[in-house]
Amino acid sequence: MAAKKKAVSKKIAAAKSTRKKKAPAKTADSAVYQFKITLLGWKPLIWRRILVPEGTLVDLHEHIQTAMGWTNSHLHQFKRGDRHYGIPAHLNEDWLDEDEKALDSAQVTLRDLFGGTRPSRTMHYEYDFGDGWEHEIDFEELRAAEPGVKYPCCIEGAGACPPEDVGGVWGYAAMLEAIENPKHPEHEHYIEWVGEEYDPDEFDVAKTTKAMRKGLPAWLD
């Protein structure tokens, strides 16, 4: 009888060993969010593909600023449908209609928007309400964090960031036209501003990752 029980136990153990093991669940500590950030209204496309850990929309704002190459010198907001996310003290009084209120981006996590079984797939991000730089945020996947890799980081991209205060996409086009034409009346002005080495196609993934990890200088009260 004992021998029979032992044989059955061996069969059960063997059956268990052949079962496919489930992959460990992706948690905030073991996964990173992959986003593609694209500057709208300009071709050839200026974009970045970034990997970031769990955080708030404030953190995502900083990742976008440093990945794209902005300097956080102006106001910003996230938009999804009819909802606005940002720093309420910066937006509610002067920039939104009376019936609109900004949700505090410091209280909204990436998990809130991009986690769960039916996550958001796109959002918009606006920077500098005067120049009106619009970005599309595409949430591509929640992927396993790789051992030994530091986050945030940039893994792909293209195009240099336009200079601050250049006047949006129209002003940027005018600047490039002036730079490329030595006879243009504004040629010297723009060369002094951005330098002779300015290249609108320049992009370096390592420098972008370095900037993302350095982060922004303290800017919130």
Secondary structure, 3 states (H helix, E strand, C coil): CHHHHHHHHHHHHHHHHHCCCCCCCCCCCCEEEEEEEEECCCCCCEEEEEEECCCEHHHHHHHHHHHHCCCCCCCEEEEECCEEEECHHHHCCCCCCCCCCEEEHHHCEHHHHHCCCCCCCEEEEEECCCCCEEEEEEEEEEEECCCCCCCCEEEEEECCCCCCCCCHHHHHHHHHHHHHCCCCCCHHHHHHHHCCCCCCCCCCHHHHHHHHHHCCCCCCC
